[in-house]
């Protein structure tokens, strides 16, 4: 990612930590405009959306992040939390297992269709 994208992501994280969620969302959107497909920025965007109560959007963002970085256990953990918040316990359990597989060096299985 370029320096401007990194700066926007850093500001987004600072706003997020200060509970300025609208500002955080605007900054992370700027980061993603500069560096589309960056899973780290997508995960930050999902965290912001989730804290704003926009869990359906957070889930969609995390699905994209997992596609871009399918071996990142933290993404599966984050997606499991969003699934749980939405009442999707089976999907949450799947993602917890996927995270464990990633951490043990194994490729996660494909999600059930």
N, CA, C and O atoms as CSV, one atom per row, in Angstrom:
chain,resi,resn,atom,element,x,y,z
A,1,UNK,N,N,0.848,-1.192,0.000
A,1,UNK,CA,C,0.000,0.000,0.000
A,1,UNK,C,C,0.883,1.242,0.000
A,1,UNK,O,O,2.006,1.232,0.505
A,2,UNK,N,N,0.357,2.284,-0.566
A,2,UNK,CA,C,1.162,3.499,-0.648
A,2,UNK,C,C,1.082,4.316,0.646
A,2,UNK,O,O,0.278,4.026,1.532
A,3,UNK,N,N,1.920,5.327,0.732
A,3,UNK,CA,C,2.026,6.122,1.965
A,3,UNK,C,C,0.723,6.850,2.281
A,3,UNK,O,O,0.348,6.961,3.448
A,4,UNK,N,N,0.029,7.345,1.259
A,4,UNK,CA,C,-1.236,8.044,1.514
A,4,UNK,C,C,-2.291,7.089,2.044
A,4,UNK,O,O,-3.062,7.446,2.935
A,5,UNK,N,N,-2.332,5.885,1.507
A,5,UNK,CA,C,-3.279,4.884,2.005
A,5,UNK,C,C,-2.948,4.517,3.451
A,5,UNK,O,O,-3.839,4.409,4.294
A,6,UNK,N,N,-1.661,4.329,3.726
A,6,UNK,CA,C,-1.241,3.999,5.097
A,6,UNK,C,C,-1.610,5.121,6.067
A,6,UNK,O,O,-2.067,4.858,7.180
A,7,UNK,N,N,-1.415,6.353,5.653
A,7,UNK,CA,C,-1.763,7.492,6.499
A,7,UNK,C,C,-3.263,7.535,6.777
A,7,UNK,O,O,-3.684,7.766,7.911
A,8,UNK,N,N,-4.059,7.312,5.749
A,8,UNK,CA,C,-5.513,7.308,5.926
A,8,UNK,C,C,-5.932,6.171,6.849
A,8,UNK,O,O,-6.808,6.353,7.694
A,9,UNK,N,N,-5.316,4.999,6.697
A,9,UNK,CA,C,-5.643,3.861,7.563
A,9,UNK,C,C,-5.246,4.153,9.007
A,9,UNK,O,O,-5.970,3.804,9.939
A,10,UNK,N,N,-4.100,4.790,9.186
A,10,UNK,CA,C,-3.656,5.143,10.543
A,10,UNK,C,C,-4.634,6.120,11.183
A,10,UNK,O,O,-4.991,5.969,12.351
A,11,UNK,N,N,-5.071,7.127,10.416
A,11,UNK,CA,C,-6.048,8.090,10.942
A,11,UNK,C,C,-7.378,7.401,11.229
A,11,UNK,O,O,-8.042,7.716,12.217
A,12,UNK,N,N,-7.769,6.459,10.365
A,12,UNK,CA,C,-9.010,5.710,10.590
A,12,UNK,C,C,-8.936,4.962,11.914
A,12,UNK,O,O,-9.887,4.971,12.696
A,13,UNK,N,N,-7.804,4.318,12.159
A,13,UNK,CA,C,-7.640,3.570,13.413
A,13,UNK,C,C,-7.681,4.511,14.617
A,13,UNK,O,O,-8.273,4.180,15.645
A,14,UNK,N,N,-7.054,5.680,14.492
A,14,UNK,CA,C,-7.072,6.658,15.594
A,14,UNK,C,C,-8.500,7.130,15.861
A,14,UNK,O,O,-8.913,7.225,17.017
A,15,UNK,N,N,-9.248,7.425,14.812
A,15,UNK,CA,C,-10.651,7.830,14.983
A,15,UNK,C,C,-11.466,6.701,15.604
A,15,UNK,O,O,-12.284,6.933,16.494
A,16,UNK,N,N,-11.241,5.489,15.135
A,16,UNK,CA,C,-11.958,4.320,15.671
A,16,UNK,C,C,-11.720,4.201,17.181
A,16,UNK,O,O,-12.661,4.030,17.956
A,17,UNK,N,N,-10.461,4.294,17.581
A,17,UNK,CA,C,-10.113,4.158,19.001
A,17,UNK,C,C,-10.685,5.304,19.844
A,17,UNK,O,O,-10.892,5.148,21.047
A,18,UNK,N,N,-10.939,6.451,19.211
A,18,UNK,CA,C,-11.506,7.614,19.916
A,18,UNK,C,C,-13.039,7.668,19.776
A,18,UNK,O,O,-13.666,8.668,20.122
A,19,UNK,N,N,-13.627,6.578,19.263
A,19,UNK,CA,C,-15.089,6.490,19.096
A,19,UNK,C,C,-15.648,7.537,18.131
A,19,UNK,O,O,-16.796,7.961,18.268
A,20,UNK,N,N,-14.848,7.945,17.173
A,20,UNK,CA,C,-15.316,8.833,16.104
A,20,UNK,C,C,-15.502,7.973,14.854
A,20,UNK,O,O,-14.684,7.987,13.934
A,21,UNK,N,N,-16.600,7.230,14.855
A,21,UNK,CA,C,-16.775,6.179,13.866
A,21,UNK,C,C,-17.043,6.696,12.459
A,21,UNK,O,O,-16.557,6.114,11.490
A,22,UNK,N,N,-17.800,7.768,12.329
A,22,UNK,CA,C,-18.058,8.310,10.984
A,22,UNK,C,C,-16.749,8.786,10.354
A,22,UNK,O,O,-16.502,8.553,9.171
A,23,UNK,N,N,-15.919,9.448,11.146
A,23,UNK,CA,C,-14.633,9.914,10.638
A,23,UNK,C,C,-13.734,8.727,10.294
A,23,UNK,O,O,-13.024,8.749,9.288
A,24,UNK,N,N,-13.769,7.697,11.131
A,24,UNK,CA,C,-12.969,6.499,10.887
A,24,UNK,C,C,-13.380,5.844,9.578
A,24,UNK,O,O,-12.533,5.430,8.786
A,25,UNK,N,N,-14.686,5.755,9.356
A,25,UNK,CA,C,-15.182,5.133,8.129
A,25,UNK,C,C,-14.741,5.929,6.895
A,25,UNK,O,O,-14.343,5.346,5.887
A,26,UNK,N,N,-14.812,7.240,6.978
A,26,UNK,CA,C,-14.383,8.073,5.850
A,26,UNK,C,C,-12.897,7.866,5.550
A,26,UNK,O,O,-12.508,7.775,4.385
A,27,UNK,N,N,-12.071,7.793,6.583
A,27,UNK,CA,C,-10.627,7.612,6.376
A,27,UNK,C,C,-10.307,6.228,5.819
A,27,UNK,O,O,-9.464,6.103,4.931
A,28,UNK,N,N,-10.965,5.190,6.328
A,28,UNK,CA,C,-10.666,3.848,5.819
A,28,UNK,C,C,-11.170,3.703,4.392
A,28,UNK,O,O,-10.569,2.989,3.590
A,29,UNK,N,N,-12.275,4.378,4.069
A,29,UNK,CA,C,-12.738,4.370,2.682
A,29,UNK,C,C,-11.701,5.034,1.772
A,29,UNK,O,O,-11.471,4.583,0.650
A,30,UNK,N,N,-11.080,6.103,2.264
A,30,UNK,CA,C,-10.015,6.757,1.492
A,30,UNK,C,C,-8.829,5.810,1.303
A,30,UNK,O,O,-8.241,5.751,0.223
A,31,UNK,N,N,-8.483,5.077,2.349
A,31,UNK,CA,C,-7.381,4.117,2.247
A,31,UNK,C,C,-7.694,3.046,1.212
A,31,UNK,O,O,-6.834,2.684,0.409
A,32,UNK,N,N,-8.922,2.540,1.229
A,32,UNK,CA,C,-9.305,1.496,0.281
A,32,UNK,C,C,-9.400,2.025,-1.153
A,32,UNK,O,O,-9.186,1.276,-2.106
A,33,UNK,N,N,-9.714,3.294,-1.305
A,33,UNK,CA,C,-9.716,3.891,-2.639
A,33,UNK,C,C,-8.290,3.922,-3.197
A,33,UNK,O,O,-8.072,3.671,-4.382
A,34,UNK,N,N,-7.329,4.230,-2.331
A,34,UNK,CA,C,-5.919,4.293,-2.748
A,34,UNK,C,C,-5.316,2.903,-2.916
A,34,UNK,O,O,-4.438,2.706,-3.756
A,35,UNK,N,N,-5.785,1.931,-2.116
A,35,UNK,CA,C,-5.199,0.581,-2.134
A,35,UNK,C,C,-6.315,-0.465,-2.034
A,35,UNK,O,O,-6.450,-1.145,-1.016
A,36,UNK,N,N,-7.109,-0.585,-3.100
A,36,UNK,CA,C,-8.205,-1.560,-3.058
A,36,UNK,C,C,-7.677,-2.985,-2.885
A,36,UNK,O,O,-6.594,-3.330,-3.358
A,37,UNK,N,N,-8.470,-3.791,-2.197
A,37,UNK,CA,C,-8.088,-5.185,-2.006
A,37,UNK,C,C,-7.115,-5.424,-0.881
A,37,UNK,O,O,-6.610,-6.537,-0.736
A,38,UNK,N,N,-6.831,-4.401,-0.067
A,38,UNK,CA,C,-5.922,-4.566,1.069
A,38,UNK,C,C,-6.724,-5.127,2.245
A,38,UNK,O,O,-7.529,-4.423,2.855
A,39,UNK,N,N,-6.495,-6.391,2.549
A,39,UNK,CA,C,-7.300,-7.084,3.562
A,39,UNK,C,C,-7.245,-6.382,4.923
A,39,UNK,O,O,-8.242,-6.351,5.644
A,40,UNK,N,N,-6.100,-5.828,5.269
A,40,UNK,CA,C,-5.962,-5.151,6.567
A,40,UNK,C,C,-6.915,-3.955,6.646
A,40,UNK,O,O,-7.535,-3.721,7.683
A,41,UNK,N,N,-7.029,-3.211,5.563
A,41,UNK,CA,C,-7.937,-2.068,5.541
A,41,UNK,C,C,-9.395,-2.543,5.530
A,41,UNK,O,O,-10.260,-1.938,6.164
A,42,UNK,N,N,-9.651,-3.630,4.803
A,42,UNK,CA,C,-11.006,-4.183,4.768
A,42,UNK,C,C,-11.430,-4.652,6.160
A,42,UNK,O,O,-12.578,-4.463,6.561
A,43,UNK,N,N,-10.504,-5.260,6.889
A,43,UNK,CA,C,-10.810,-5.716,8.251
A,43,UNK,C,C,-11.080,-4.526,9.168
A,43,UNK,O,O,-11.987,-4.581,9.998
A,44,UNK,N,N,-10.313,-3.466,9.028
A,44,UNK,CA,C,-10.553,-2.261,9.826
A,44,UNK,C,C,-11.919,-1.675,9.490
A,44,UNK,O,O,-12.661,-1.264,10.382
A,45,UNK,N,N,-12.244,-1.639,8.212
A,45,UNK,CA,C,-13.558,-1.126,7.798
A,45,UNK,C,C,-14.669,-1.976,8.407
A,45,UNK,O,O,-15.684,-1.442,8.855
A,46,UNK,N,N,-14.486,-3.282,8.427
A,46,UNK,CA,C,-15.489,-4.178,9.019
A,46,UNK,C,C,-15.636,-3.927,10.517
A,46,UNK,O,O,-16.751,-3.939,11.038
A,47,UNK,N,N,-14.514,-3.698,11.220
A,47,UNK,CA,C,-14.585,-3.396,12.663
A,47,UNK,C,C,-15.388,-2.132,12.903
A,47,UNK,O,O,-16.211,-2.068,13.816
A,48,UNK,N,N,-15.144,-1.132,12.078
A,48,UNK,CA,C,-15.857,0.137,12.222
A,48,UNK,C,C,-17.347,-0.069,11.958
A,48,UNK,O,O,-18.187,0.401,12.725
A,49,UNK,N,N,-17.671,-0.769,10.880
A,49,UNK,CA,C,-19.079,-1.033,10.573
A,49,UNK,C,C,-19.756,-1.807,11.700
A,49,UNK,O,O,-20.889,-1.501,12.072
A,50,UNK,N,N,-19.071,-2.803,12.240
A,50,UNK,CA,C,-19.660,-3.611,13.324
A,50,UNK,C,C,-19.933,-2.764,14.560
A,50,UNK,O,O,-20.987,-2.895,15.182
A,51,UNK,N,N,-18.996,-1.903,14.915
A,51,UNK,CA,C,-19.200,-1.077,16.113
A,51,UNK,C,C,-20.345,-0.087,15.898
A,51,UNK,O,O,-20.970,0.375,16.852
A,52,UNK,N,N,-20.609,0.231,14.624
A,52,UNK,CA,C,-21.722,1.118,14.291
A,52,UNK,C,C,-23.047,0.344,14.204
A,52,UNK,O,O,-24.094,0.927,13.923
A,53,UNK,N,N,-22.991,-0.966,14.447
A,53,UNK,CA,C,-24.197,-1.782,14.390
A,53,UNK,C,C,-24.577,-2.212,12.983
A,53,UNK,O,O,-25.688,-2.692,12.758
A,54,UNK,N,N,-23.686,-2.046,12.058
A,54,UNK,CA,C,-23.940,-2.380,10.651
A,54,UNK,C,C,-23.306,-3.732,10.332
A,54,UNK,O,O,-22.425,-3.846,9.480
A,55,UNK,N,N,-23.790,-4.762,11.053
A,55,UNK,CA,C,-23.171,-6.084,10.987
A,55,UNK,C,C,-23.299,-6.758,9.632
A,55,UNK,O,O,-22.388,-7.477,9.222
A,56,UNK,N,N,-24.397,-6.546,8.929
A,56,UNK,CA,C,-24.526,-7.153,7.596
A,56,UNK,C,C,-23.440,-6.619,6.665
A,56,UNK,O,O,-22.835,-7.379,5.909
A,57,UNK,N,N,-23.196,-5.320,6.722
A,57,UNK,CA,C,-22.145,-4.721,5.902
A,57,UNK,C,C,-20.764,-5.184,6.361
A,57,UNK,O,O,-19.875,-5.422,5.544
A,58,UNK,N,N,-20.596,-5.307,7.677
A,58,UNK,CA,C,-19.321,-5.784,8.216
A,58,UNK,C,C,-19.037,-7.197,7.715
A,58,UNK,O,O,-17.903,-7.519,7.361
A,59,UNK,N,N,-20.067,-8.034,7.686
A,59,UNK,CA,C,-19.889,-9.406,7.204
A,59,UNK,C,C,-19.487,-9.418,5.734
A,59,UNK,O,O,-18.582,-10.156,5.343
A,60,UNK,N,N,-20.145,-8.616,4.930
A,60,UNK,CA,C,-19.794,-8.531,3.512
A,60,UNK,C,C,-18.345,-8.088,3.342
A,60,UNK,O,O,-17.618,-8.637,2.514
A,61,UNK,N,N,-17.926,-7.096,4.126
A,61,UNK,CA,C,-16.544,-6.605,4.046
A,61,UNK,C,C,-15.560,-7.679,4.465
A,61,UNK,O,O,-14.501,-7.826,3.855
A,62,UNK,N,N,-15.902,-8.431,5.503
A,62,UNK,CA,C,-15.005,-9.501,5.961
A,62,UNK,C,C,-14.933,-10.647,4.958
A,62,UNK,O,O,-13.878,-11.260,4.793
A,63,UNK,N,N,-16.039,-10.941,4.290
A,63,UNK,CA,C,-15.999,-11.964,3.246
A,63,UNK,C,C,-14.996,-11.569,2.163
A,63,UNK,O,O,-14.252,-12.409,1.658
A,64,UNK,N,N,-14.985,-10.297,1.817
A,64,UNK,CA,C,-14.032,-9.791,0.828
A,64,UNK,C,C,-12.605,-9.881,1.361
A,64,UNK,O,O,-11.694,-10.296,0.645
A,65,UNK,N,N,-12.415,-9.492,2.614
A,65,UNK,CA,C,-11.078,-9.542,3.216
A,65,UNK,C,C,-10.537,-10.971,3.231
A,65,UNK,O,O,-9.363,-11.197,2.937
A,66,UNK,N,N,-11.389,-11.928,3.572
A,66,UNK,CA,C,-10.954,-13.328,3.600
A,66,UNK,C,C,-10.571,-13.799,2.197
A,66,UNK,O,O,-9.627,-14.572,2.037
A,67,UNK,N,N,-11.295,-13.338,1.192
A,67,UNK,CA,C,-10.916,-13.690,-0.188
A,67,UNK,C,C,-9.529,-13.151,-0.517
A,67,UNK,O,O,-8.758,-13.807,-1.217
A,68,UNK,N,N,-9.209,-11.966,-0.018
A,68,UNK,CA,C,-7.914,-11.352,-0.320
A,68,UNK,C,C,-6.770,-11.906,0.524
A,68,UNK,O,O,-5.610,-11.837,0.118
A,69,UNK,N,N,-7.088,-12.452,1.694
A,69,UNK,CA,C,-6.046,-12.982,2.581
A,69,UNK,C,C,-6.587,-14.227,3.290
A,69,UNK,O,O,-6.860,-14.190,4.489
A,70,UNK,N,N,-6.741,-15.332,2.544
A,70,UNK,CA,C,-7.435,-16.502,3.083
A,70,UNK,C,C,-6.696,-17.278,4.165
A,70,UNK,O,O,-7.266,-18.205,4.741
A,71,UNK,N,N,-5.463,-16.934,4.457
A,71,UNK,CA,C,-4.723,-17.629,5.505
A,71,UNK,C,C,-4.563,-16.791,6.770
A,71,UNK,O,O,-3.792,-17.147,7.661
A,72,UNK,N,N,-5.290,-15.680,6.849
A,72,UNK,CA,C,-5.191,-14.771,7.993
A,72,UNK,C,C,-6.202,-15.186,9.056
A,72,UNK,O,O,-7.398,-14.928,8.921
A,73,UNK,N,N,-5.717,-15.827,10.107
A,73,UNK,CA,C,-6.582,-16.340,11.169
A,73,UNK,C,C,-7.392,-15.235,11.839
A,73,UNK,O,O,-8.540,-15.456,12.225
A,74,UNK,N,N,-6.810,-14.061,11.977
A,74,UNK,CA,C,-7.519,-12.960,12.640
A,74,UNK,C,C,-8.782,-12.567,11.881
A,74,UNK,O,O,-9.775,-12.172,12.492
A,75,UNK,N,N,-8.749,-12.672,10.561
A,75,UNK,CA,C,-9.949,-12.350,9.775
A,75,UNK,C,C,-11.075,-13.324,10.077
A,75,UNK,O,O,-12.235,-12.926,10.180
A,76,UNK,N,N,-10.733,-14.605,10.219
A,76,UNK,CA,C,-11.757,-15.602,10.554
A,76,UNK,C,C,-12.319,-15.358,11.956
A,76,UNK,O,O,-13.522,-15.490,12.183
A,77,UNK,N,N,-11.439,-15.002,12.891
A,77,UNK,CA,C,-11.917,-14.681,14.245
A,77,UNK,C,C,-12.871,-13.491,14.221
A,77,UNK,O,O,-13.923,-13.506,14.860
A,78,UNK,N,N,-12.488,-12.474,13.481
A,78,UNK,CA,C,-13.324,-11.274,13.397
A,78,UNK,C,C,-14.659,-11.609,12.735
A,78,UNK,O,O,-15.713,-11.153,13.180
A,79,UNK,N,N,-14.606,-12.414,11.663
A,79,UNK,CA,C,-15.843,-12.779,10.982
A,79,UNK,C,C,-16.709,-13.664,11.872
A,79,UNK,O,O,-17.935,-13.564,11.821
A,80,UNK,N,N,-16.104,-14.526,12.686
A,80,UNK,CA,C,-16.867,-15.358,13.625
A,80,UNK,C,C,-17.644,-14.476,14.596
A,80,UNK,O,O,-18.801,-14.763,14.905
A,81,UNK,N,N,-17.019,-13.412,15.077
A,81,UNK,CA,C,-17.701,-12.510,16.017
A,81,UNK,C,C,-18.896,-11.841,15.346
A,81,UNK,O,O,-19.948,-11.687,15.968
A,82,UNK,N,N,-18.746,-11.446,14.093
A,82,UNK,CA,C,-19.858,-10.810,13.374
A,82,UNK,C,C,-20.956,-11.826,13.110
A,82,UNK,O,O,-22.137,-11.522,13.276
A,83,UNK,N,N,-20.572,-13.044,12.696
A,83,UNK,CA,C,-21.585,-14.092,12.520
A,83,UNK,C,C,-22.365,-14.312,13.809
A,83,UNK,O,O,-23.590,-14.436,13.792
A,84,UNK,N,N,-21.650,-14.361,14.918
A,84,UNK,CA,C,-22.298,-14.574,16.211
A,84,UNK,C,C,-23.262,-13.433,16.534
A,84,UNK,O,O,-24.369,-13.670,17.018
A,85,UNK,N,N,-22.846,-12.205,16.268
A,85,UNK,CA,C,-23.711,-11.042,16.515
A,85,UNK,C,C,-24.973,-11.106,15.664
A,85,UNK,O,O,-26.021,-10.599,16.064
A,86,UNK,N,N,-24.873,-11.726,14.497
A,86,UNK,CA,C,-26.023,-11.865,13.603
A,86,UNK,C,C,-26.842,-13.123,13.897
A,86,UNK,O,O,-27.868,-13.363,13.260
A,87,UNK,N,N,-26.382,-13.930,14.871
A,87,UNK,CA,C,-27.102,-15.150,15.219
A,87,UNK,C,C,-26.765,-16.334,14.328
A,87,UNK,O,O,-27.470,-17.343,14.349
A,88,UNK,N,N,-25.704,-16.227,13.549
A,88,UNK,CA,C,-25.278,-17.306,12.642
A,88,UNK,C,C,-24.255,-18.193,13.356
A,88,UNK,O,O,-23.076,-18.188,13.002
A,89,UNK,N,N,-24.698,-18.945,14.347
A,89,UNK,CA,C,-23.754,-19.696,15.185
A,89,UNK,C,C,-23.002,-20.779,14.415
A,89,UNK,O,O,-21.827,-21.021,14.691
A,90,UNK,N,N,-23.652,-21.430,13.464
A,90,UNK,CA,C,-22.953,-22.442,12.660
A,90,UNK,C,C,-21.816,-21.833,11.860
A,90,UNK,O,O,-20.723,-22.394,11.788
A,91,UNK,N,N,-22.082,-20.684,11.263
A,91,UNK,CA,C,-21.037,-19.994,10.505
A,91,UNK,C,C,-19.937,-19.494,11.434
A,91,UNK,O,O,-18.759,-19.525,11.079
A,92,UNK,N,N,-20.320,-19.032,12.623
A,92,UNK,CA,C,-19.320,-18.582,13.595
A,92,UNK,C,C,-18.410,-19.742,13.995
A,92,UNK,O,O,-17.192,-19.585,14.067
A,93,UNK,N,N,-19.005,-20.902,14.253
A,93,UNK,CA,C,-18.204,-22.078,14.622
A,93,UNK,C,C,-17.252,-22.467,13.496
A,93,UNK,O,O,-16.096,-22.809,13.744
A,94,UNK,N,N,-17.744,-22.412,12.253
A,94,UNK,CA,C,-16.896,-22.724,11.100
A,94,UNK,C,C,-15.673,-21.806,11.081
A,94,UNK,O,O,-14.548,-22.262,10.877
A,95,UNK,N,N,-15.906,-20.507,11.296
A,95,UNK,CA,C,-14.799,-19.549,11.232
A,95,UNK,C,C,-13.824,-19.720,12.386
A,95,UNK,O,O,-12.624,-19.509,12.210
A,96,UNK,N,N,-14.310,-20.094,13.558
A,96,UNK,CA,C,-13.399,-20.373,14.680
A,96,UNK,C,C,-12.500,-21.548,14.322
A,96,UNK,O,O,-11.298,-21.518,14.588
A,97,UNK,N,N,-13.078,-22.585,13.718
A,97,UNK,CA,C,-12.268,-23.735,13.290
A,97,UNK,C,C,-11.282,-23.330,12.188
A,97,UNK,O,O,-10.135,-23.779,12.182
A,98,UNK,N,N,-11.732,-22.479,11.257
A,98,UNK,CA,C,-10.846,-22.017,10.183
A,98,UNK,C,C,-9.663,-21.244,10.760
A,98,UNK,O,O,-8.530,-21.411,10.307
A,99,UNK,N,N,-9.920,-20.406,11.751
A,99,UNK,CA,C,-8.839,-19.644,12.385
A,99,UNK,C,C,-7.828,-20.581,13.028
A,99,UNK,O,O,-6.619,-20.374,12.914
A,100,UNK,N,N,-8.324,-21.610,13.702
A,100,UNK,CA,C,-7.449,-22.587,14.340
A,100,UNK,C,C,-6.600,-23.305,13.302
A,100,UNK,O,O,-5.405,-23.519,13.506
A,101,UNK,N,N,-7.226,-23.678,12.185
A,101,UNK,CA,C,-6.477,-24.344,11.101
A,101,UNK,C,C,-5.384,-23.419,10.561
A,101,UNK,O,O,-4.262,-23.865,10.322
A,102,UNK,N,N,-5.697,-22.148,10.369
A,102,UNK,CA,C,-4.689,-21.196,9.876
A,102,UNK,C,C,-3.516,-21.105,10.843
A,102,UNK,O,O,-2.356,-21.111,10.432
A,103,UNK,N,N,-3.828,-21.022,12.112
A,103,UNK,CA,C,-2.763,-20.871,13.113
A,103,UNK,C,C,-1.888,-22.113,13.201
A,103,UNK,O,O,-0.726,-22.029,13.598
A,104,UNK,N,N,-2.441,-23.270,12.832
A,104,UNK,CA,C,-1.653,-24.505,12.870
A,104,UNK,C,C,-0.946,-24.758,11.541
A,104,UNK,O,O,-0.290,-25.785,11.369
A,105,UNK,N,N,-1.081,-23.818,10.600
A,105,UNK,CA,C,-0.395,-23.933,9.327
A,105,UNK,C,C,-1.170,-24.702,8.273
A,105,UNK,O,O,-0.619,-25.048,7.228
A,106,UNK,N,N,-2.442,-24.974,8.535
A,106,UNK,CA,C,-3.271,-25.694,7.577
A,106,UNK,C,C,-4.177,-24.731,6.832
A,106,UNK,O,O,-4.583,-23.697,7.364
A,107,UNK,N,N,-4.486,-25.083,5.601
A,107,UNK,CA,C,-5.388,-24.256,4.801
A,107,UNK,C,C,-6.811,-24.555,5.244
A,107,UNK,O,O,-7.198,-25.721,5.333
A,108,UNK,N,N,-7.600,-23.514,5.524
A,108,UNK,CA,C,-8.990,-23.739,5.943
A,108,UNK,C,C,-9.790,-24.404,4.842
A,108,UNK,O,O,-9.550,-24.192,3.653
A,109,UNK,N,N,-10.751,-25.217,5.268
A,109,UNK,CA,C,-11.654,-25.842,4.299
A,109,UNK,C,C,-12.580,-24.777,3.735
A,109,UNK,O,O,-12.713,-23.691,4.298
A,110,UNK,N,N,-13.211,-25.095,2.630
A,110,UNK,CA,C,-14.182,-24.169,2.031
A,110,UNK,C,C,-15.427,-24.132,2.895
A,110,UNK,O,O,-15.821,-25.153,3.459
A,111,UNK,N,N,-16.054,-22.965,3.007
A,111,UNK,CA,C,-17.271,-22.877,3.811
A,111,UNK,C,C,-18.394,-23.679,3.171
A,111,UNK,O,O,-18.422,-23.860,1.954
A,112,UNK,N,N,-19.322,-24.161,3.995
A,112,UNK,CA,C,-20.458,-24.889,3.433
A,112,UNK,C,C,-21.293,-23.971,2.543
A,112,UNK,O,O,-21.441,-22.783,2.831
A,113,UNK,N,N,-21.824,-24.515,1.486
A,113,UNK,CA,C,-22.642,-23.727,0.561
A,113,UNK,C,C,-24.107,-23.818,0.905
A,113,UNK,O,O,-24.940,-23.215,0.228
